[in-house]
Amino acid sequence: MKHVKRSILTLACVVAALLLAAAGVRLIGGRSLQAVAVHELIGLRALDLKKYEADKADLSDKGTVTVPSGIKFPRPVREYRVAGMQVFEADAEDEGKSVLLYLHGGGYCHNFAKQHWKALAEWADRSGCGIVAPNYPLLPLHTAAEAHPPVMELYRALLERYPAGRIVIAGDSAGGGFALALAQEIRDAAIDLPGHLILIAPWVDILGGDVSIQKHDNWLKTEALPKFGLDWAGEMPPGDPMVSPLFGDMRGLPSADIYAGTWDVLYTDVVKAYDKMKAEGVDVRLHVGEKMDHVYPLLPSPEGKAARREIADILAR
């Protein structure tokens, strides 16, 4: 029995050593050990065709969620509804701080993840900003045509309480695409634009996704993304700027900061959006995470932490 235990322990040590050695090789390439581990873990919940079919079959009501236990905001979070849409809000530290209207990612199908709440609480604490987080209508019961009106109504309501220049619209992934589309919609409605945009790995083309990056991205699958995207578009053509803001007019948009990792299949489309914004006169900055995964600023790694701190600094301006 002792020999068996010793053999198992030896084998475990060998496996651990091999894993550390593999991680070490990747570290030489400029990635932290945590980033390597996170990359492997997110692959366990890949957004693939199997996940798409499961999500499409989920007809549960996603209109009501709660802030997870253990998430501590520096100021109280209250809940209310706008046009039936659930909204969470925490006040800014003072009247000089920005107010962050945040649209969460999740393939237009999934509710807030814990990583969203953690980031929002961290930004509220570090920058003193206010937080406004709508639980907008989601697939498979709703489409973009149903989600945009209540979010637009929420923005109009915020304008009655805050100067437009204090408002920052931000989002990640699907929420990042939504945020850019919303900014275009606000401009076209000739109402006051927000002071700034923060787009984290925005999904700007629902039929996009670079297959040449797929070998590095074990989270988003290019064969599944268009299916989620077309469902979100509903009766709209996939090139409609409301669902694919890459094809919208960028002129006159607020200043923006965009974050993207090079190991994200959306990276190429994000760069296209950045280039178009730059060409059309938008004051925009692109922050590139080399060998970083999709929405890396929200992930638990030193690289993600550094990006979150940078975003907090932007919010504190």
Long-range contacts (C-beta under 8 A, 24 or more apart in sequence): 29-291, 30-290, 30-291, 31-291, 31-292, 31-303, 32-301, 32-302, 32-303, 34-300, 34-301, 34-302, 35-291, 35-292, 35-293, 35-296, 35-299, 35-301, 35-302, 35-303, 35-304, 38-293, 38-299, 38-300, 38-301, 38-304, 39-218, 39-263, 39-293, 40-218, 42-218, 42-219, 42-293, 42-294, 42-299, 43-218, 43-219, 45-219, 46-218, 46-219, 46-220, 46-221, 47-107, 47-219, 47-220, 47-221, 47-224, 47-225, 47-228, 48-221, 48-223, 48-224, 49-221, 49-223, 49-224, 49-227, 51-224, 52-224, 52-227, 52-228, 55-107, 55-109, 55-110, 55-139, 55-140, 55-228, 56-139, 56-140, 56-231, 58-140, 59-140, 59-141, 61-141, 62-111, 62-135, 62-138, 62-141, 63-135, 63-137, 64-135, 65-111, 65-112, 65-135, 67-117, 68-114, 68-117, 71-114, 71-117, 71-118, 71-121, 72-121, 73-120, 73-121, 73-124, 73-125, 73-131, 74-121, 74-124, 74-125, 75-124, 77-131, 82-134, 82-150, 82-153, 82-154, 82-157, 83-149, 83-150, 83-153, 83-154, 84-150, 85-134, 85-135, 85-136, 85-137, 85-150, 85-151, 85-154, 86-134, 86-135, 87-132, 87-133, 87-134, 87-135, 87-154, 88-131, 88-132, 88-133, 88-134, 88-135, 89-130, 89-131, 89-132, 89-133, 90-124, 90-130, 90-131, 91-130, 92-128, 92-129, 92-130, 92-166, 93-128, 93-129, 94-128, 97-127, 97-128, 97-129, 97-130, 97-166, 97-315, 97-316, 98-127, 98-129, 98-130, 98-166, 98-167, 98-168, 98-195, 98-196, 98-315, 98-316, 98-317, 99-129, 99-130, 99-131, 99-132, 99-158, 99-162, 99-166, 99-167, 99-168, 100-124, 100-129, 100-130, 100-131, 100-132, 100-168, 100-170, 100-315, 101-132, 101-134, 101-154, 101-155, 101-158, 101-167, 101-168, 101-169, 101-170, 101-194, 102-131, 102-132, 102-133, 102-170, 102-171, 102-175, 103-134, 103-136, 103-151, 103-169, 103-170, 103-171, 103-175, 103-176, 103-178, 103-179, 103-182, 104-133, 104-171, 104-172, 104-175, 105-171, 105-172, 105-173, 105-174, 105-175, 105-176, 105-200, 105-201, 105-203, 105-295, 106-138, 106-173, 106-174, 106-175, 107-139, 107-173, 107-174, 107-225, 107-228, 108-138, 108-139, 108-144, 108-147, 108-174, 108-178, 108-228, 108-229, 108-231, 108-232, 109-138, 109-139, 109-140, 109-228, 110-138, 111-135, 111-138, 115-298, 115-299, 115-300, 116-172, 116-298, 118-298, 119-297, 119-298, 119-308, 122-308, 122-312, 123-308, 123-311, 123-312, 123-315, 126-309, 126-312, 126-315, 126-316, 127-312, 127-313, 127-315, 127-316, 128-316, 129-168, 129-315, 129-316, 132-158, 136-178, 139-228, 139-231, 139-232, 140-231, 143-231, 143-232, 143-233, 143-234, 143-235, 143-236, 144-181, 144-232, 144-233, 144-234, 144-236, 144-242, 144-243, 145-234, 145-235, 145-236, 145-242, 147-178, 148-181, 148-182, 148-185, 148-242, 151-178, 151-182, 152-182, 152-185, 152-186, 152-189, 155-182, 155-186, 155-194, 156-191, 159-191, 159-192, 164-192, 164-193, 164-194, 164-195, 165-194, 165-195, 166-195, 167-194, 167-195, 168-194, 168-195, 168-196, 168-197, 168-198, 168-314, 168-315, 169-194, 169-196, 169-197, 169-198, 169-254, 170-197, 170-198, 170-199, 170-200, 171-198, 171-199, 171-200, 171-202, 172-200, 172-201, 172-202, 172-295, 172-297, 172-298, 173-200, 173-201, 173-202, 173-203, 173-266, 173-294, 173-295, 174-203, 174-232, 176-200, 176-201, 176-202, 176-203, 176-204, 177-202, 177-203, 177-204, 177-206, 177-243, 177-244, 177-245, 180-204, 180-245, 180-248, 180-273, 181-241, 181-242, 181-243, 181-245, 181-248, 183-253, 183-254, 184-241, 184-245, 184-248, 184-249, 184-250, 184-253, 185-242, 187-252, 187-253, 193-252, 193-253, 193-254, 194-254, 195-254, 195-255, 196-254, 196-255, 196-256, 196-257, 196-314, 197-253, 197-254, 197-255, 197-256, 197-257, 198-256, 198-257, 198-258, 198-259, 198-311, 198-314, 198-315, 199-256, 199-257, 199-258, 199-259, 199-270, 200-258, 200-259, 200-295, 200-297, 200-298, 201-259, 201-260, 201-261, 201-264, 201-266, 201-267, 201-270, 201-294, 201-295, 201-296, 202-245, 202-258, 202-266, 202-270, 202-273, 203-229, 203-266, 203-269, 204-244, 204-245, 204-246, 204-266, 204-269, 204-270, 204-272, 204-273, 205-244, 205-246, 205-247, 205-269, 205-272, 206-230, 206-232, 206-233, 206-238, 206-243, 206-244, 207-238, 207-244, 208-244, 208-246, 208-266, 208-268, 208-269, 209-265, 209-266, 209-269, 210-265, 210-266, 210-267, 210-268, 210-269, 211-265, 213-262, 213-263, 213-264, 213-265, 213-267, 213-268, 214-265, 216-262, 216-263, 216-291, 217-263, 217-264, 217-265, 217-293, 217-294, 219-293, 219-294, 220-264, 220-265, 220-266, 220-294, 221-265, 222-265, 225-265, 245-273, 246-272, 246-273, 246-276, 249-280, 250-276, 250-277, 250-279, 250-280, 250-281, 250-282, 251-280, 251-281, 251-282, 252-281, 253-277, 253-282, 254-282, 255-282, 255-283, 255-284, 256-282, 256-283, 256-284, 256-285, 257-284, 257-285, 257-287, 257-311, 257-314, 258-284, 258-285, 258-286, 258-287, 259-287, 259-289, 259-296, 259-297, 259-307, 259-311, 260-286, 260-287, 260-288, 260-289, 261-288, 261-289, 261-290, 261-291, 261-292, 261-293, 261-294, 261-295, 261-296, 262-288, 262-289, 262-290, 262-291, 262-292, 263-291, 263-292, 263-293, 263-294, 264-292, 264-293, 264-294, 264-295, 264-296, 265-294, 266-294
